């Protein structure tokens, strides 16, 4: 356990940031699951709506520094490709 005041503060700050990052990552995963569910159901309209929402959430997470830009691009690309393959 840390003895120095600044080290104790860093522990608290990191804990807060970790919880925030986990919450945002979980939210992104939920949106991705909605796209996958729409694809599995074969509902093109719902898949497009879910895809738009998922892209928005992934982009927000990237702008906050939670995902690397290449990771975000890869996720968006794979989702878009899967939705476009439905046609």
PyMOL commands that set and color helices and strands:
alter all, ss='L'
color gray80, all
select helices_A, chain A and resi 5-41+44-63+69-85
alter helices_A, ss='H'
color red, helices_A
deselect
rebuild
show_as cartoon
